[in-house]
Amino acid sequence: MEQISGAAEAEPRRVAAGPAEGVWQFAVPAAEASVPLTRHAVRDRLLAQGMAGVRYQELVDDVLLIVSELVSNAVTHAAELSPEVTTELAVRGGWVRVSVEDGDPYRPKALETDTGRTGGRGLLLVKSVTLQAGGVCDVERTGEGGKVIWASLPIPREDME
């Protein structure tokens, strides 16, 4: 797994491949600067996989919002127990799956909107965007005691244009 330490070094390691399909991992330090680095690396990879143009714009925007929220949450809440955050992007079988893994065992829940709070809505937003796109999301424990939060969104088909 390759570390992302700067925009010029944001080339991920390819884990598996197929025509316009594959799985890539991005490992970054649990630091605020990692949020835009990861988002840009994921965007570049989606575009390289052929997800450019109007047909894919909403999907790409949704995936980037999800990546931003999940990496931001990991950086904000798990950095003390997890000095590194790993994002995995999978494009296969008509779906885009993005997951963010950290070493913190706390399993967060999507909180209801509280008008008195200025934060704490990231997972609620991820859940809402995912469901609206016809996808699914969940939180799972890792074998190492941390957690992975993932979302899968369907890739628009040609007959849906």
N, C-alpha and C positions, 0 to 999 in steps of 0.2 A: 504494500500500500504506500502510495506516495504522499508526502506531506505537502500541503499548500502553504507556502510562506510568502508568496508574492504573486501578483497577477501574471507575470511572465513565467512563473513556475507552476501554473495551475493545470497542467496537463495530467489527467488521471491515468491510472494503470488500468488497462483493459483486463477484465476477469473472464468474460465469456463473449462469444460473438455469434452473429448471424446477420443476414441481410437487413440492415437498418435496425438491428436488434443488438442488445448486449447488456452487460452489467459493469458498472464502474464504481469505484470507491474513491472518496476524497477524505483524507485525514487532515484535520486542522487543530491547532492549539485552541483551548477553550478561552478565547479572547474575542472581544467585540469586533476587532478587525477581520475575524474569520467569517462573519456573517456575509458581508458583500463578496468576499473572495469565493466562498462556496456558492453563493447565488450566481455569480458570473460564470464559474466553472460549469455548473449545471446547465445554465442557459446555453453556453457555447457547445456543450455536448448534445443537448436536444437539437440545436440547429444543425450540428454536424450529422445528426442521425436523420436529417431530412424533415424536421418539424418547423420549417420556416413557412411564412405565408399566412394568409388570412384564415385558412382552414384550421390551422393549429394555434392561432394566436391566443385564444381563450385558454386552451389547455396549457400552453407554455406559461402564460400569466399566472394561472392557478398553481402550477407546480412551483414556480418561483416564489409565490407568496407563502406556500406551505414550507418550502425550504427555509425562507427567511425566518418564519415564526418558530420552526422547530430548532434550528441552529441557535437562534437568539435565546430561546428558552434553555437550551442545554448550556450555553455560555453563561447565562445569568444565574441559573439555579443549580447546576451540577459541577461547575468549575472546581470547587473545593475538593470534590471526590474524584473528579475526572479531568485530568489535565489535557486530554485529547478528546475530540468529538469526531465521529466517523459518519459521513453521509454516504449512502449507497443509492445509486440511480440504476433502475432496471427498465429497459424498453423491450417488451416481448409479449407475444400472444395478444396483441391488441390493447395492451395496458402499459401505462407508465407507473412505476412504483418507486417512491422515494422513501427512504428511511433514515432516521438519525439516531445514532447509538451513543450513549455515554455510560460512564461507570457508576452513576448514582443509582442506588436501588429504589429510591422513592418513585412510586408510580403515580404520576399526576392525573387529575381528573379535569375534564372540561368544565369550568365553572360557569354558572349562570351569570348573565350580565348584571352588574351591580353599578348603578348610576353614580354611586359615591366613590368608586375606584377609578383610577386612571390607567391601570394596567390589569394584568391577569386574564386577558381575553384571548390570548394566543391560541390555546388549544380549542376553545370554542369556535374561533374563526377557522382553524384548520378543519374541524369537524363539519362546520357549515359549508365551507367551500367544497370539501370532498363530497358530501352528500348531494349538494346542488349539481355537481358535475356527474352524478351517477356512480360515484366511487365508494370505497370503503376505507376506514382507518381504524387503527387500534394501537394499544400499548402492550408490549410483551417483555418478559424478563429475559435476560441473556444468561448463558451458562456461566459467565464470569461474575454474576451478581448485579449487573447494571440493568439497563433497560434499552429497548429500541421502540421508537414511535414511528409508525409507518402510515402511508396513505397510498392507495392505488386508484388511478383515474383512467377511464377508458379513452383510447385514442379515437378521435372522430373518423368514421368510415367515409369513403368517397360517396356512398349513396345517401349520406346525411347532409350534403352540402345544400 
